[in-house]
Amino acid sequence: MTTAQSRALTARATTRRMLMLVTVLLASGTVLIGEAVLTYHSATSLPHCASAADMNLQGPEWRAELGLRFHQELVACRADGARTALYATLLCTAGVAVAAVLLYRWLPRWRQRKDRLPELYSAQRIAAAVEGDSGDDERLAHLARLVRRAKLPRDRLPGFVCNPRALSAGAVTFGSVGRYTVCLNVGLLPKRTTEDRAHFDAVVLHELAHVRNRDVDLAYLAVALWRVFLTAVLLPCLALNAALVLHDRFQGIERAYWDGYEPGAKTALLAVVLTALVYVARADILRHRELVADRDAVFESGSDREVWSKQAESRSAASPRLRLPRFLRNHPTWSERLAEIDNPRSEDKGGTKLQFAVFLVAYVTIIYSVISWLKLDAVPAQTVIYLAYLTGPLIIATGFAVFPRRKARSADEGSAARAWMFGAVWMISAFAVNPFANWAQAEDDWAKTAAAHMGEMADEMDRWHEGPAVSAEVKDRAADWYEGGGSAVLGRFDNYLPDETAGSDIADARCAALGATVSDALELPVFPDSGAGGKAWKRLLTSAAEAQALQCRSGYDLDAPNEAAMVQVRYGRARTALGQLLPH
């Protein structure tokens, strides 16, 4: 395999891992920030919205849930607040990205200042030595020879510093674009003038390979993204979740939240899963860069393989230690590093199973977040669909990159170009056909079988024979309810509810009227009967609200038998309940 082919494989694998890290961080950060913002929005705005809509959320749980879904003023208030929450989420996500870039630029400088690392040679001095101007400094000349062997471009020549507190025979490289520094441990320097000079050369060439491959930038960007994710995303999200849970528990408050956006175990579990994903993606790219630098140091810079062999033998002879699983470690073991040198990859079999699993979970997370915002009416559904079409090429290309393959590809195959081509074809076709035009409008399960519909219809027919819901024992209490607005609302239901054969007229002229009737009914006190009357009142509100939402939604198909049957069942149930509640 040629050097160019080796470089192509290395670049492809590194790009694949960086794509995964950015994708996972984008998905995890946005979802957790969205969860935190929506939880806070839910805890603070819901009481205000309910008060403005004259909706009492302290009544029965079923009525509170129904109001959160179908009360027109409450839903409109929720949508306005959710849009504000969405803008806050996007702003916070952008702020996290900016903070990561700033931290990436600041970390190397902070490290040198914190450790007070004395400078051995500046980058300008190294550049002069590479040109032959090393004077009488034999150590400088030696480092210049190693830089030439590493074939570093002039704009990437590093400076060298020493860590006087590190006694091991190692080194580390840090820096950012255009400014790199190789830090040699004080325990490494004596090896340059002893019989173990090959060890010194191997360590320095390994670090210079990091500089040449630009994975110093990737490593510090990965570290910056990870630290910002922990401090600016994960910890605030968990702190807010814990504060709300503890406040509600110790204060004895049963606070209502928007559509399941209550703090608790769900948020904590989501945070743990997403943090694990980010950690695995970060560890993957950090581990990969070490293996690539080892291989380059041996095959392109001429380092002695025996240095790695001796390290692997000494570590295997040492007392065994408990190790984390490979996918959780930031650094490979010496035996893994030696295996990579002895059996360098000469073909590309795509990503690993772990990468593909991380890819799937990341995009499922993104879909979960999008559906959550759609449920809150925070963004127009069609806008989300068009954005999905636009990001299709990226999703397809990333999926192609990380999908494990049985058949290997050579280094010069244009698989990336084909992946982007498929993505472009998908995007053009999607905009032309718009296959998800009605997908975001679906608010119920349209896959129910005809047998289930018939079963519901049979149950409703049985309820026709239950008789009046208002018994003699509760007539006095019910009289006040009827006089306090109940009769008026029931009369409006009687006018606007279609009978089982009315079918389509509600879809046009009577949608708004029925929706307003449902909203006004939710503001009334609960029917004063815990028996048949209370059940009929609950059934009337629930069935009428669900039928109105289904039939009045955009894209409702009157000719679709499945949809028509679902709506008809609910209207029939509402009519049954209304017949029980109307005064006889």
C-alpha positions as CSV (number, residue, x, y, z in Angstrom):
1,M,0.0,0.0,0.0
2,T,1.4,3.4,-1.0
3,T,1.8,6.3,1.4
4,A,-1.0,8.2,-0.4
5,Q,-3.4,5.2,0.1
6,S,-2.4,5.0,3.8
7,R,-3.1,8.7,4.1
8,A,-6.5,8.3,2.5
9,L,-7.5,5.6,4.8
10,T,-6.3,7.5,7.8
11,A,-8.1,10.7,6.8
12,R,-11.3,8.7,6.1
13,A,-11.3,7.0,9.5
14,T,-10.5,10.3,11.3
15,T,-13.2,12.2,9.5
16,R,-15.7,9.4,10.3
17,R,-14.9,9.7,14.0
18,M,-15.0,13.4,14.0
19,L,-18.4,13.4,12.2
20,M,-19.7,11.0,14.9
21,L,-18.4,13.2,17.8
22,V,-20.0,16.4,16.3
23,T,-23.2,14.6,15.5
24,V,-23.5,13.0,19.0
25,L,-22.6,16.3,20.7
26,L,-25.1,18.2,18.6
27,A,-27.9,15.7,19.3
28,S,-27.1,15.3,23.0
29,G,-26.5,19.0,23.7
30,T,-29.6,20.2,21.9
31,V,-31.9,17.6,23.5
32,L,-30.6,18.1,27.0
33,I,-30.8,21.9,26.7
34,G,-34.3,21.6,25.2
35,E,-35.4,19.3,28.1
36,A,-34.1,21.8,30.6
37,V,-35.6,24.8,28.9
38,L,-39.0,23.1,28.4
39,T,-39.0,21.8,32.0
40,Y,-38.4,25.3,33.3
41,H,-40.9,26.8,30.8
42,S,-43.4,24.2,31.9
43,A,-43.0,24.9,35.6
44,T,-43.2,28.7,35.2
45,S,-45.6,29.4,32.3
46,L,-48.3,26.8,32.8
47,P,-49.9,28.4,35.9
48,H,-49.9,31.7,34.1
49,C,-51.5,30.2,31.0
50,A,-54.1,28.3,33.0
51,S,-55.0,31.5,35.0
52,A,-55.4,33.5,31.8
53,A,-57.6,30.8,30.3
54,D,-59.7,30.4,33.6
55,M,-58.7,26.7,33.7
56,N,-58.4,25.1,37.1
57,L,-55.6,22.5,37.0
58,Q,-56.3,21.3,40.5
59,G,-59.3,19.3,39.5
60,P,-59.4,15.7,38.4
61,E,-56.3,14.5,36.5
62,W,-58.2,13.6,33.4
63,R,-59.6,17.1,33.0
64,A,-56.2,18.7,33.5
65,E,-54.7,16.5,30.9
66,L,-57.6,17.2,28.5
67,G,-57.2,20.9,29.0
68,L,-53.5,20.8,28.3
69,R,-54.2,19.0,25.0
70,F,-57.5,20.7,23.8
71,H,-58.3,23.9,25.6
72,Q,-57.8,26.5,22.8
73,E,-56.5,29.4,24.9
74,L,-54.3,27.1,26.9
75,V,-52.8,25.4,23.8
76,A,-52.2,28.8,22.1
77,C,-50.5,30.1,25.3
78,R,-48.4,26.9,25.4
79,A,-47.4,27.3,21.7
80,D,-46.3,30.9,22.3
81,G,-44.2,29.9,25.3
82,A,-42.8,26.9,23.4
83,R,-41.6,29.1,20.6
84,T,-39.8,31.3,23.1
85,A,-38.3,28.2,24.7
86,L,-37.2,27.0,21.2
87,Y,-35.4,30.3,20.5
88,A,-33.8,30.0,24.0
89,T,-32.7,26.5,23.2
90,L,-31.1,27.4,19.9
91,L,-29.4,30.4,21.5
92,C,-28.0,28.3,24.3
93,T,-26.8,25.6,21.8
94,A,-25.1,28.3,19.8
95,G,-23.5,29.7,23.0
96,V,-22.3,26.2,23.9
97,A,-20.6,25.9,20.5
98,V,-19.0,29.3,20.9
99,A,-17.8,28.4,24.4
100,A,-16.3,25.2,23.1
101,V,-14.3,27.1,20.4
102,L,-13.1,29.6,22.9
103,L,-12.0,26.9,25.3
104,Y,-10.3,25.0,22.5
105,R,-8.2,28.1,21.8
106,W,-7.5,28.9,25.5
107,L,-6.8,25.4,26.9
108,P,-3.2,25.0,25.4
109,R,-2.2,28.5,26.7
110,W,-3.7,27.8,30.1
111,R,-1.8,24.5,30.3
112,Q,1.6,26.1,29.6
113,R,1.0,28.9,32.1
114,K,-0.5,26.5,34.8
115,D,2.4,24.1,34.7
116,R,5.0,26.9,34.2
117,L,6.8,24.9,31.5
118,P,10.3,26.3,30.7
119,E,10.9,26.7,27.0
120,L,13.6,24.7,25.3
121,Y,13.3,26.0,21.8
122,S,10.7,28.3,20.1
123,A,9.1,27.4,16.8
124,Q,11.2,30.1,15.1
125,R,14.4,28.5,16.5
126,I,13.3,25.1,15.3
127,A,12.6,26.5,11.9
128,A,16.0,28.0,11.7
129,A,17.6,24.7,12.8
130,V,15.7,22.8,10.2
131,E,17.3,25.1,7.6
132,G,20.7,24.2,9.0
133,D,21.2,27.0,11.6
134,S,21.5,25.0,14.8
135,G,24.9,26.4,15.9
136,D,26.7,24.3,18.4
137,D,23.6,23.1,20.1
138,E,23.6,19.3,19.5
139,R,20.2,18.8,21.1
140,L,18.7,21.4,18.9
141,A,20.3,19.8,15.9
142,H,18.9,16.4,16.9
143,L,15.4,17.7,17.3
144,A,15.7,19.5,13.9
145,R,16.7,16.1,12.3
146,L,13.6,14.5,13.8
147,V,11.4,17.3,12.5
148,R,12.8,16.8,9.0
149,R,12.1,13.1,9.3
150,A,8.5,13.8,10.3
151,K,8.1,15.9,7.1
152,L,6.3,18.7,8.9
153,P,5.2,21.6,6.7
154,R,6.8,24.9,7.7
155,D,3.5,26.4,9.0
156,R,3.2,23.5,11.5
157,L,6.6,23.5,13.1
158,P,6.2,23.3,16.9
159,G,8.1,24.7,19.8
160,F,9.6,22.5,22.5
161,V,9.2,22.9,26.2
162,C,10.1,20.7,29.2
163,N,8.0,19.5,32.1
164,P,10.4,19.3,35.1
165,R,7.8,17.6,37.3
166,A,7.1,14.6,35.0
167,L,9.7,11.9,35.6
168,S,8.4,9.4,33.1
169,A,10.1,8.9,29.7
170,G,7.2,10.4,27.7
171,A,5.9,13.5,26.0
172,V,2.7,15.3,25.1
173,T,1.7,17.7,22.4
174,F,-0.8,20.5,22.8
175,G,-1.8,23.6,20.9
176,S,-4.3,24.8,18.3
177,V,-4.3,25.8,14.7
178,G,-0.9,27.4,13.7
179,R,0.6,27.2,17.2
180,Y,1.8,23.8,18.5
181,T,4.1,22.8,21.4
182,V,5.8,19.5,22.1
183,C,6.3,19.1,25.9
184,L,9.1,16.6,26.7
185,N,9.1,15.1,30.2
186,V,12.3,15.6,32.1
187,G,12.6,11.8,32.4
188,L,12.8,11.5,28.6
189,L,15.7,13.9,28.0
190,P,18.6,11.7,29.4
191,K,17.6,8.9,27.0
192,R,18.8,11.0,24.1
193,T,22.4,10.6,25.1
194,T,22.2,6.9,26.2
195,E,21.9,3.6,24.5
196,D,18.1,4.1,24.6
197,R,18.3,6.9,22.1
198,A,15.8,5.0,19.9
199,H,13.2,5.4,22.6
200,F,13.7,9.2,22.6
201,D,13.4,9.3,18.8
202,A,10.2,7.2,18.8
203,V,8.5,9.3,21.4
204,V,9.3,12.6,19.7
205,L,8.4,11.3,16.2
206,H,5.1,10.0,17.7
207,E,4.3,13.5,19.0
208,L,5.4,15.1,15.7
209,A,3.0,12.7,13.9
210,H,0.2,14.2,15.9
211,V,1.2,17.7,14.7
212,R,1.5,16.6,11.0
213,N,-1.9,14.8,11.1
214,R,-3.6,17.8,12.7
215,D,-5.1,15.5,15.3
216,V,-3.8,17.9,18.0
217,D,-6.5,20.2,16.9
218,L,-9.1,17.4,16.9
219,A,-8.0,16.1,20.3
220,Y,-8.2,19.6,21.9
221,L,-11.5,20.3,20.2
222,A,-12.9,17.0,21.5
223,V,-11.7,17.8,25.0
224,A,-13.2,21.3,24.8
225,L,-16.5,20.0,23.5
226,W,-16.6,17.4,26.3
227,R,-15.8,19.8,29.1
228,V,-18.3,22.4,27.8
229,F,-20.9,19.7,27.5
230,L,-20.3,18.6,31.1
231,T,-20.2,22.1,32.7
232,A,-22.7,24.1,30.5
233,V,-25.2,21.4,29.5
234,L,-25.2,18.3,31.7
235,L,-24.7,19.8,35.1
236,P,-27.3,22.7,34.7
237,C,-29.8,20.2,33.3
238,L,-29.4,17.8,36.2
239,A,-29.3,20.6,38.8
240,L,-32.6,22.1,37.5
241,N,-34.2,18.7,37.4
242,A,-33.2,17.9,41.0
243,A,-34.1,21.4,42.3
244,L,-37.7,21.1,40.9
245,V,-38.1,17.5,42.2
246,L,-36.9,18.4,45.7
247,H,-38.9,21.6,45.8
248,D,-42.2,19.9,44.8
249,R,-41.5,17.0,47.2
250,F,-40.6,19.0,50.3
251,Q,-43.2,21.7,49.6
252,G,-45.9,19.0,49.0
253,I,-46.8,20.6,45.7
254,E,-48.4,18.6,42.9
255,R,-47.5,20.9,40.1
256,A,-48.9,20.4,36.6
257,Y,-46.5,20.3,33.7
258,W,-46.9,20.5,29.9
259,D,-47.4,17.2,28.2
260,G,-45.0,15.1,30.3
261,Y,-42.3,17.7,30.7
262,E,-42.1,17.1,34.4
263,P,-38.8,16.7,36.1
264,G,-37.9,13.2,37.4
265,A,-36.3,9.9,36.5
266,K,-36.9,10.3,32.8
267,T,-34.8,13.4,32.5
268,A,-32.0,11.8,34.6
269,L,-32.0,8.6,32.5
270,L,-31.9,10.6,29.3
271,A,-28.9,12.6,30.6
272,V,-27.0,9.4,31.5
273,V,-27.6,7.8,28.1
274,L,-26.6,10.9,26.2
275,T,-23.5,11.5,28.3
276,A,-22.4,7.9,27.7
277,L,-22.8,8.4,24.0
278,V,-20.7,11.6,24.0
279,Y,-18.0,9.9,26.1
280,V,-17.8,6.8,23.8
281,A,-17.6,9.1,20.7
282,R,-14.9,11.2,22.4
283,A,-12.9,8.1,23.5
284,D,-13.1,6.6,20.0
285,I,-11.4,9.6,18.3
286,L,-8.8,10.0,21.1
287,R,-7.9,6.3,20.9
288,H,-7.7,6.3,17.1
289,R,-5.3,9.3,17.0
290,E,-2.8,7.4,19.1
291,L,-2.8,4.4,16.8
292,V,-2.4,6.6,13.7
293,A,0.5,8.5,15.3
294,D,2.2,5.2,16.2
295,R,1.8,3.9,12.6
296,D,3.1,7.1,11.1
297,A,6.1,7.3,13.4
298,V,7.2,3.8,12.3
299,F,6.3,3.6,8.6
300,E,6.8,7.2,7.5
301,S,9.4,8.6,10.0
302,G,11.5,5.4,10.5
303,S,11.0,4.9,14.2
304,D,12.3,1.6,15.7
305,R,9.4,-1.0,16.1
306,E,11.3,-2.6,19.0
307,V,10.5,0.4,21.2
308,W,6.8,-0.6,21.1
309,S,7.7,-4.2,21.4
310,K,9.7,-3.6,24.6
311,Q,6.9,-1.5,26.1
312,A,4.3,-4.2,25.3
313,E,6.5,-6.9,26.9
314,S,7.2,-4.9,30.0
315,R,3.5,-4.0,30.5
316,S,2.4,-7.6,30.0
317,A,5.0,-8.8,32.5
318,A,3.9,-6.4,35.1
319,S,1.2,-7.3,37.6
320,P,-2.2,-7.5,35.9
321,R,-4.6,-4.6,36.5
322,L,-8.3,-4.2,36.0
323,R,-8.9,-2.3,32.8
324,L,-11.9,-0.6,31.4
325,P,-13.5,-2.1,28.3
326,R,-11.7,-0.9,25.2
327,F,-14.5,1.3,23.9
328,L,-14.3,3.4,27.2
329,R,-10.6,4.0,27.1
330,N,-9.0,7.2,25.8
331,H,-5.7,5.4,25.1
332,P,-5.0,2.0,23.6
333,T,-2.9,-0.5,25.4
334,W,0.7,-1.1,24.3
335,S,-0.3,-4.5,22.9
336,E,-3.0,-2.9,20.8
337,R,-0.5,-0.3,19.6
338,L,2.0,-3.0,18.6
339,A,-0.7,-4.9,16.8
340,E,-1.6,-1.8,14.8
341,I,2.0,-1.4,13.7
342,D,2.4,-5.1,12.8
343,N,-0.9,-5.3,11.0
344,P,-1.7,-1.8,9.6
345,R,-5.1,-1.4,7.9
346,S,-4.8,-1.6,4.2
347,E,-8.4,-1.6,3.3
348,D,-11.6,0.2,4.5
349,K,-14.4,-1.9,5.9
350,G,-16.5,1.1,7.0
351,G,-17.2,1.9,10.6
352,T,-17.4,-0.4,13.6
353,K,-20.6,-1.8,15.1
354,L,-20.1,0.5,18.0
355,Q,-20.0,3.5,15.7
356,F,-23.1,2.4,13.9
357,A,-25.0,1.9,17.2
358,V,-23.9,5.4,18.3
359,F,-25.1,6.8,15.0
360,L,-28.5,5.2,15.3
361,V,-29.0,6.4,18.9
362,A,-27.9,9.9,18.0
363,Y,-30.4,10.3,15.2
364,V,-33.2,8.6,17.2
365,T,-32.4,11.3,19.8
366,I,-32.7,14.0,17.2
367,I,-36.0,12.7,16.0
368,Y,-37.3,12.5,19.5
369,S,-36.4,16.1,20.1
370,V,-38.0,17.2,16.8
371,I,-41.2,15.3,17.6
372,S,-41.3,17.0,21.1
373,W,-41.1,20.4,19.6
374,L,-43.8,19.5,17.0
375,K,-46.1,18.3,19.8
376,L,-45.8,21.7,21.4
377,D,-46.6,23.6,18.2
378,A,-43.3,25.5,18.7
379,V,-42.4,25.4,15.0
380,P,-44.5,24.8,11.8
381,A,-44.5,21.2,10.9
382,Q,-43.8,21.9,7.2
383,T,-40.7,23.9,8.2
384,V,-39.4,20.9,10.1
385,I,-40.1,18.6,7.2
386,Y,-38.2,20.9,4.8
387,L,-35.2,21.0,7.2
388,A,-35.3,17.2,7.4
389,Y,-35.1,17.1,3.6
390,L,-32.2,19.5,3.6
391,T,-30.2,17.5,6.2
392,G,-30.9,14.2,4.4
393,P,-27.6,14.2,2.5
394,L,-25.6,14.7,5.7
395,I,-27.6,11.9,7.4
396,I,-27.1,9.5,4.5
397,A,-23.4,10.3,4.1
398,T,-22.8,9.8,7.8
399,G,-24.8,6.5,7.7
400,F,-22.7,5.3,4.7
401,A,-19.5,6.2,6.5
402,V,-20.2,4.4,9.8
403,F,-22.0,1.4,8.4
404,P,-19.8,-1.8,8.8
405,R,-19.2,-3.6,5.6
406,R,-18.2,-7.2,4.9
407,K,-16.6,-6.3,1.6
408,A,-13.6,-4.1,2.0
409,R,-13.1,-1.0,-0.1
410,S,-9.7,0.1,-1.4
411,A,-8.3,3.4,-0.3
412,D,-9.0,5.1,-3.7
413,E,-12.7,4.2,-4.1
414,G,-14.9,7.3,-4.2
415,S,-17.5,6.0,-1.7
416,A,-17.9,9.4,0.0
417,A,-18.8,11.0,-3.4
418,R,-21.4,8.3,-4.0
419,A,-22.9,8.8,-0.5
420,W,-23.3,12.5,-1.1
421,M,-24.7,11.8,-4.6
422,F,-27.4,9.5,-3.0
423,G,-28.1,12.2,-0.5
424,A,-28.5,14.8,-3.2
425,V,-30.9,12.5,-5.1
426,W,-32.9,12.0,-1.9
427,M,-33.2,15.7,-1.2
428,I,-34.3,16.5,-4.8
429,S,-36.8,13.6,-4.7
430,A,-38.1,14.6,-1.3
431,F,-38.8,18.2,-2.3
432,A,-40.5,17.0,-5.5
433,V,-42.7,14.3,-3.9
434,N,-42.9,15.6,-0.3
435,P,-43.6,12.2,1.1
436,F,-44.0,13.4,4.7
437,A,-46.6,16.1,3.9
438,N,-49.2,14.8,6.3
439,W,-46.8,12.9,8.7
440,A,-46.5,15.7,11.2
441,Q,-50.3,16.2,11.3
442,A,-50.9,12.6,12.5
443,E,-52.1,12.9,16.1
444,D,-53.4,9.3,16.6
445,D,-52.7,5.8,15.6
446,W,-54.3,5.2,12.2
447,A,-53.3,1.5,12.1
448,K,-56.1,0.3,14.4
449,T,-58.0,-2.6,12.9
450,A,-61.6,-2.7,11.8
451,A,-62.3,-5.2,14.6
452,A,-61.2,-2.7,17.2
453,H,-63.5,-0.1,15.7
454,M,-66.4,-2.5,15.8
455,G,-65.6,-3.3,19.4
456,E,-65.7,0.3,20.4
457,M,-69.0,0.8,18.5
458,A,-70.5,-2.1,20.4
459,D,-69.5,-0.7,23.7
460,E,-71.1,2.6,22.8
461,M,-74.3,0.9,21.8
462,D,-74.5,-0.7,25.2
463,R,-74.2,2.6,26.9
464,W,-77.4,3.9,25.2
465,H,-79.3,1.7,27.6
466,E,-77.8,3.1,30.8
467,G,-80.5,5.6,31.3
468,P,-80.2,9.2,32.6
469,A,-76.9,10.0,34.3
470,V,-78.5,12.3,36.9
471,S,-80.0,10.2,39.7
472,A,-82.5,11.4,42.2
473,E,-79.9,11.7,44.9
474,V,-77.8,14.2,43.1
475,K,-80.5,16.3,41.4
476,D,-80.2,19.1,44.0
477,R,-76.4,19.4,43.5
478,A,-76.7,19.0,39.7
479,A,-79.3,21.8,39.5
480,D,-76.7,24.4,40.5
481,W,-74.3,23.0,37.9
482,Y,-76.9,23.2,35.1
483,E,-77.8,26.8,36.1
484,G,-74.2,27.8,36.5
485,G,-73.5,27.3,32.8
486,G,-73.9,23.5,32.3
487,S,-77.2,23.8,30.4
488,A,-75.8,26.4,28.0
489,V,-72.7,24.3,27.2
490,L,-74.7,21.1,26.8
491,G,-77.0,23.1,24.4
492,R,-74.0,24.1,22.3
493,F,-72.8,20.5,22.2
494,D,-76.3,19.5,21.0
495,N,-76.1,22.1,18.2
496,Y,-72.5,21.4,17.1
497,L,-72.0,17.7,17.6
498,P,-72.9,15.8,14.4
499,D,-74.9,12.6,14.8
500,E,-73.4,9.3,13.7
501,T,-74.6,9.9,10.1
502,A,-73.7,13.6,9.8
503,G,-70.2,12.9,8.6
504,S,-68.4,15.8,6.9
505,D,-70.1,19.1,7.8
506,I,-68.2,19.5,11.0
507,A,-64.9,19.5,9.1
508,D,-65.8,22.9,7.5
509,A,-68.2,25.2,9.2
510,R,-68.5,23.8,12.7
511,C,-64.8,23.0,13.7
512,A,-64.2,26.3,15.4
513,A,-67.5,26.3,17.2
514,L,-67.1,22.8,18.6
515,G,-63.5,23.6,19.6
516,A,-64.7,26.7,21.5
517,T,-67.4,24.7,23.1
518,V,-64.9,22.1,24.4
519,S,-62.7,24.9,25.8
520,D,-65.6,26.5,27.6
521,A,-66.7,23.1,29.0
522,L,-63.3,22.5,30.4
523,E,-63.6,25.7,32.4
524,L,-66.8,24.5,34.1
525,P,-66.7,22.7,37.4
526,V,-66.7,18.9,37.2
527,F,-70.2,17.4,37.0
528,P,-71.3,16.9,40.7
529,D,-71.7,13.1,40.5
530,S,-69.0,10.5,40.9
531,G,-71.2,7.8,39.3
532,A,-72.8,7.6,35.9
533,G,-73.1,11.4,35.5
534,G,-69.5,12.1,36.2
535,K,-68.4,9.3,33.8
536,A,-70.7,10.7,31.1
537,W,-69.3,14.2,31.5
538,K,-65.8,12.9,31.2
539,R,-66.7,10.8,28.1
540,L,-68.4,13.7,26.4
541,L,-65.5,16.0,26.8
542,T,-62.8,13.4,25.9
543,S,-64.6,12.0,22.9
544,A,-65.7,15.4,21.5
545,A,-62.3,16.9,21.9
546,E,-60.5,13.9,20.2
547,A,-63.0,13.7,17.4
548,Q,-62.8,17.5,16.7
549,A,-59.0,17.4,16.8
550,L,-58.8,14.5,14.4
551,Q,-61.4,15.7,11.9
552,C,-60.5,19.3,11.9
553,R,-56.8,18.8,11.5
554,S,-55.1,19.9,8.2
555,G,-55.0,17.0,5.7
556,Y,-58.0,15.0,7.0
557,D,-59.2,12.7,4.3
558,L,-63.0,12.2,4.4
559,D,-62.7,9.3,1.9
560,A,-60.3,7.3,4.1
561,P,-62.4,4.6,5.7
562,N,-59.9,4.1,8.6
563,E,-59.9,7.8,9.5
564,A,-63.7,8.2,9.1
565,A,-64.3,5.2,11.3
566,M,-62.1,6.6,14.1
567,V,-63.9,10.0,14.0
568,Q,-67.3,8.4,13.8
569,V,-66.7,6.2,16.8
570,R,-65.7,9.2,18.9
571,Y,-68.6,11.3,17.8
572,G,-71.0,8.4,18.5
573,R,-69.5,8.1,22.0
574,A,-69.9,11.9,22.6
575,R,-73.5,11.8,21.4
576,T,-74.3,8.9,23.8
577,A,-72.8,10.8,26.8
578,L,-74.6,14.0,25.8
579,G,-77.9,12.2,25.7
580,Q,-77.4,11.0,29.3
581,L,-76.6,14.5,30.5
582,L,-79.3,16.6,28.7
583,P,-82.2,17.3,31.1
584,H,-85.2,15.2,30.4
